[in-house]
């Protein structure tokens, strides 16, 4: 495997990792912004009030996107192993 093939493989892997992590990260970002805005507007600065909703939303987003996540990860793995001959020799 040459350096160009290794770089291409790493690039595809990083793109896939970004796509797979995006739904959970976006859900966490949106709930964090909403909770920060709520804290600013109400003046309540208790850190424990933000942790539980954030964890819950990230958990629900992870469960909700799990079928898509698994489908995408399995397709990536099958595609990688089916084209493995390109990287040998």
Secondary structure, DSSP 8 states (H G I E B T S, - for coil): --HHHHHHHHHHHHHHHHHHHHHHHHHHHHHHHHHHHHHHHH----THHHHHHHHHHHHHHHHHTHHHHHHHHHHHHHHHHHTGGGG--
